[in-house]
Amino acid sequence: MKLWGGRFTKPTNQLVDEYTASIYFDKKLADYDIQGSLAHVEMLKTCGIIPDNDANTITEGLQKVAKKIENGEAQLSEEHEDIHMNVEKLLIEEIGPVGGKLHTGRSRNDQVALDMRLYLRDVLIEISQLLVDVQESLQKQATENLETVLPGYTHLQRAQPVLFGHHMMAYVFMFQRDLERLMDSLKRVNKSPLGAGALAGTTFPIDRQFVADKLGFDGICENSLDAVSDRDFVVEFLSNASMISMHLSRLCEELVQWSSAEFNFIELDDAFSTGSSMMPQKKNPDVAELVRGKTGRVYGHLVGMLTTLKGLPLAYNKDMQEDKEGMFDTADTLKGALALFAPMIETMTVKKENMYEAVSKDFSNATDLADYLVGKGMPFRESHAVVGQVVLHCIQNNKYLLDLSHEEFQSFSELIEGDIFGVLTPEAVVNARDVAGGTAKNRVKEQLEIAEKQVAASSAWIEKQKNNRPGNEQ
């Protein structure tokens, strides 16, 4: 007989058990389920809802069940549907019928919402730390490449030279926004739904704030209907994870391109590359490709969750069992990618000479010639046209701007003087962008200083959150 089966006259069909059971995936919540149960039974004891000796027996029983699950000794069964009912069944087997008092004043509806919030709270902190690790690896590359010039692109066409350090810092600031979104989302995750019951609260004189404080929550969910039916915090996590995955994927695309023979700007370390089963010369950027590829599954979980929720009336519906697998998979996918990313970036070889050669054989300094003419008094639109003619001349004669003689320059405009050759070198072009946020060396140094402060603040926030968790107080 099911623990909820009092009004039923026959057992559920085995196919129904198999189809509706969630123990195969929600067993991941076992530790959180027991954390919540320990706080709940202490509250029942403190409020005088169950006798002290019963509460103490339940507490000891839960601790034994936790050890058995951790050691792999507990038998979790689809017959008992989910982790909540499995834990309760194991508890009753451990201490007898008194274990049934644990469920006083709560429902699986508020229980599962609690477990997911506890789980996601830890995930947010773990992913935040992994993002900081990625930022630090990018900053290390940026610091080591404050004079490395490479072509910058728009439309995947050579545009203007930039420092490689500047390029790396662009991703540091992308991931900083991701971190800030995760940090902000925690305040919406970190509220306790326990005590909302199935949907309307409970008749027992419980103390919801007691449980919230015990579990390290910032407060309680204010409305019982919303408490059990809210999965906004899951959607927000999936959305933030999708944004992080998108940023990772963009960088992966560049790593794949840059490591090709056509670009030959970087080489990924052997530890983060694979070979071909047929072609012995191959060194494939498979890690970067797979991180890029797994972005689609993260997006899919977001769309799936939104689709599940869009037509649900209040309060809890069985459809909401679909909230967990996508959340678990997204968390595992993202953690796996981020854990690989930091050492992959840190150990990659930057081919500075190849980058410089590339930027020396293009027309990415053309804008600087136009700006030079503007500085001599020519209207920009006119200088734009003049430089276009100069570039066309170079293309027709298989030359680049720095290959032209002073006389050739002057054939297009007498305003061009001998100092033009110092203006058009890659180093001069880069350092001319001496504005806040620009690619000049001193401006990239400023960006590094800003990022270092942001990363330090993020690290301090992460440590604070870890210390605020029950059992970690200092």
N, C-alpha and C positions, 0 to 999 in steps of 0.2 A: 504494500500500500504506500502511495506517495505521502509525503509529509503534509500535503495539502488535499489529500484525497477523501476526506470525510464524507462529502456529499455525492461521491461517485459510486456507481454500482458495479463497474467493471474496470479492469486495468486499461491503460492507454495502449493502443496498437503499437507494436514494436517499431513500425515504420515512423509513427508519430514521435516516439522517443528519439529515434535516430535523427529525424529531421529537425526537431525543435531543440535538441540538446546543444548547449554551448560550452560544455565542460572541456571540449577539445581545444578551445582557444582561450576561454576566460579563466582557465587554471593559472594563467599568468598573474591574475589578481589575488592569488591565495594569500600572500603575505599582507596585502592591503586589506583584504576581507577580515583577517584575524586582528589586524591593528584596530580596525573600526569596531569589531566585536568586543575587544578588550576595553575600549573606551566606553562603549555602550553599556556593558555590564557594570562597569564602575559607576556610571551615572545612575543606573537602576538601583544599585546599592546605596549610593549617597542620597538619593531621593526617597529611599524607603519603599521602593516599588517591589523589590524582592528581598528576602531575608539575607543578612550578611553571610551566613554560612553557605547558602546556595550560590551567592555571587562569588565567594572565594573558591568554591568547588568548580564553578564554570570557568573562572580565570585560570586555575591550575590545569583544567582539562583543555582549554584553548592553547595553552603553552605547550602541552604535550602533543596536541594535534599539529601545531606549527612545526615542531621538531620532526614529526613523522613525515609530514609533507616535504620538508626541506631535505630529509635524508632519503626520500623516495620510498618510504615504507608504507605510506598511506595508499589505499586503493580508491582512486577516483573513478566514478562510474557514470555513464550516460543515463543510467536509470534515475539518477538524482539530478539530472538536467544541467545544473550549473555549479559554479564554485561555491555559491552561498549555501545551497542545499547539501552539497557534499560535505562542507565543513560542519554544518549542523548535524548531519547524520554521523559523521566521525566523532563529533563531540558526545552525542548520545550514546554511541557505542563505548566511548571511553569512560563516561561518568554516570550513565543511566538516564532515566526520564527527566531528572533535574536539568539536563542540557536543553530540554525544550523550553525552558524559561528564558533562554537567551533572546528569543525572538519577540519577547514582550515589548510592545510599544514601537515596533518598526515593521517595515515591509521589505520585500526584495526590491521594490521600486526605489525606495530611498537608499537602500543598501548598495545597489549597483551604482547609483549615481555617486555615492560617497567613494566607493572603491576606484571608480574611474578618475575622480578628481585627485585622489591621493596618488594614483599611478601617474597621471599626467603632470602633476606638480613636480615629481622627481624627474620625469622626462624633460621638462622645460629647463630645469637646472643643468641636467647632463648635456643637453644639446647646446645650451648657452656656453658651457665650458669648452665644448668641442669647437664652437664658432670662434671663441677667443684664441684657441690653439691655431686655427686656420689664419686668423688675422695676424698673429705673431709670426707665422711662417712667411706670409706675404710681406710683412714689414721688414723681415730679415732680408728677403730678396731685394726689396726696395732700397734698403740701406746699402747693400753691396753693389747696387747698380745706379748710383746717383750721377754717373757720367756715361752710362750706356745709352746710346741713341738708337732708336729703331723707327721704322716707318709707322706713323699713325694712319688709320684708315677711316674713311666714310664710304658707305656703299661698297665696302670691300675693295675700294680703289685707294691708291696712295694719296694721302691728303697733306699732312704736315708731320715733320719729325716730332717725336716726343721722347722723353726719357723712359727707359724701361721701368725705373722706379716709380715714375708717375703713373704708368699703366697698372702696376701692381697696387698702388694706393687707391685706384678707382675701385677695386674689389674690396679693399679694406673698408672703405666707407659704405659700400653696398651691404657688406656683412654687419656693419655697425647698425644700419637701419633694421636689419633682421633681428639683431640682438635686442634693440629697443622695442620692437614689436613683441618679442617673446617676453621681455621683462614687464611690459605693460599688460600683457594678457594674463599674467599670473594673478593679478588682483581679481580677475573674473573667474579664474579656476579655483582660487583659494577661499571658497565659501562652502560651508557645510550644509548639505541637504538633509542630513540624518534628523529624524523627528518629523519629517513631512508625511511619513507613513505611506500608504498606497497612493493617496492624493489629497487627503483632507486633514492630516494631522492625526492625533491619537487622543484617546480619552484619559490616558495615564498622565499623571503630573510630572512629566519629564522636564529635564533642564537641557535644552538644545545648546545653549551657550557653553555649558560645562563640557560637553562632548567636543564642540568646536575648539575650545581652548586646549583640551587634552590632546587633540590631534594637530595642533599648530595652525588652525585656520584663522583667517582674519575676522571672520564673522559667520553668520548663517544666511542661507537663502531665505528671503523675507516672505515668500508666498509658497505654500505647500504644493499647489498645482504646478507652479513654475519649477519648483525644486526637483520634482520627479520627471518632468517632461523636457526640461532644458537640456539641449545638447549644443547650444551655441558655443560653449567652450571647446567642444570637439571640432566643430566647424572652423572656429578661429585658429585652432592648432593646425588643422589640415591646410588652411589658407596660408598661414605663416610658413608652414613646411613647404608648400608649393612655391612660395616666393624664394625661400632659401635654395630649393632645388633648381629653380630657374637661374639664379645667380651662379650656382655651381656649374650648371650646364653651359652657360655662356663662357665661363672660363675654360671649361673642358673643351669646348669647340675651338678655342684659340690654342690650347695646348696641342690638340690633334693637328691643327693646321701648322703651327710653328714647328712641330717635330717632324713634319714631312720633308722629303728631299727638296721639294719646290721652295719651301721657306728656309728650312735648316737654321732656325733661330735658337732652338733649345734641343736638349736631349734629356728625356726622362731617365731616371736611374733604372738599372736592370731590375732592381727589386720591385719596381712598379710598372713593369712592362712584361709582355709575353711574346712568344715566338709562333712561327707557323709550323703546322704538322707536315707541310709539303715543301715550303720554300725556306731553306736554311738561312738565308740572308736577312730574313724579316725580323724587325723589332717593332712590335705593335703597341700603341698606347691604349691597351684594352681597359685599364682602370678608368681612364678619362672617358672612354667611349661608353663604358657601362654606367658610370655615374650620369652621363648625359642621357642614356637610354632609360634609366630608372626614373627619370623625371616624369615620364608619362604615367607610370603607375601611381606616383604621388598625386598628380593631377586627377587621376581617375578616382581615387578614394575621396577627394574633395567633392567632385561632382556626384559621386554615389551617395555621399552623406547628405548633401543638399537635396538630392532627389528623394531620398528616403523620408526626409523630414517635411517636405513641402506640402503634403496633403494630410498630415496627422492632426486629428482633433486632440484637445486636452483630455486626459492627462497622459498616462503611460499606455503605449501600444506595443504589441510584440514585435512590430517592425523595427523597433528601436534596439533589438538585439543585434541588428546589423551595424551598430555604432562602433563595435569593438575591433573586429578583424582589420578594418581599414586603418583604424587608429594605431593598432599594434604594428601593422606592417609598415605604415608610414614612419613611425618612430624608429623601428629597426633599420629600415632602408636609409633613413637620414643619418642615423648614428653611424652606420657602417660606412657611408660615403665620407662623412666628415672626419672620421677616425683615420681613413686612408689619405685624405686630402692634405692634411698638414705635413706629414713626412714626404709626400710626393712632391709638394711645392718646394719644401726646404732642400731636398736633395737633387733637384733638377739642375742641369748644367745650362748656363746662359751663354750662348755663342756670340759674344760681344762683337767680334770682328765681322762675322757674317751680317749682323744687324747693321753695323756701320757701313759695310760695303753696299748693302741694299739701299740705305738711305742716301748714299752718295751717287746712286745711279737712278735717279728719278727726278721728277719736277716738283717735289714737295716743298721746295724753297721758293716756288713761284710767287706765293702770296707776299713773301718778304721783299721781293723785287717790286711788287706793286706798292707795298707800304713805303718802300724807299722813295719811289717817285712821288708819292703823296707828301712825304716829308720834304721834298724839294719844291712843293707847291702845286703839283699836278692834281686835279680832281680825281677821286678814286675811280669813278666810272671810266674816265679816260685812261688812267694807268692800268686798269683791268684789261682794257682792249689792247693797249701797247704790249703788255706782258703776254697776252694770248698770242700776238703776232711773233714775239720772241720764241715762245715755246714751239709754235708751228715751224719756225725756221730751224730750231734745234732738231725737231723730229725729222724734218726733210733732209737734214745733213748729218743725222746719226750722232748728235751731240747732246750734252746736258748743259745747264746754264753756266756751270763753272768751267766748262770747256771753251766757252766763247772768249774771244779777245776783247780788249777794251774798245777797239775800233768797231767790232761787230755790235757791241752793246750800244755804242753811240749812233750807229746807223738807224736805230729805232728811237732813240731819244738822247739829245745832247745833255740832258740833265744827269745822265748816268756817268759818274766819275770813277776814278781808280779805286776808291774805297769800297766799291760794290763787292769785290772778291772776299773781303772780310765779313761782309754782311750775309753772304749766301752759304757759308760753311754750315754743316749740320749743327755744330756746337753753338755757333752764333744764332742760328735760327731758333734753337731750343731756348737759349738763355734770353732771347729777346722777349719771350712770353713771360715777362717779369710782372705778373699781376697776381693777386690773391687767387689761389686755386690753379694757377698756370703751371706749365711744365718746366720753367726755369729751375735750375738746381736749388737755389735758395728757397724757392716756393715749395718744392717737393720736400725740402727739409722742414718747412713750416707745417706741411701736411702730416709729416711723420710725428712732429711734436704734438699736434692736435690729436692724432690717432692714439699715441701712447697714453695720453691722459684719458681718452675715452675707454681704451682697453683696461687701464688700471681701475677706472670706476666700475667697469663691468665685472672685473675680477673681484673687486670688493663686494659688489652686490651679490655675486654668486656665493662667496664665502658666508655672507650674512644669511642668505637663504638656507644654506646647509646647516649653519649653526642654529637657525630657528626651528629646524625639524625636531620633533620629539625624540629625546634620547641623545641629541647632539649639542644640547645647550652647553655653553662655556661660562 
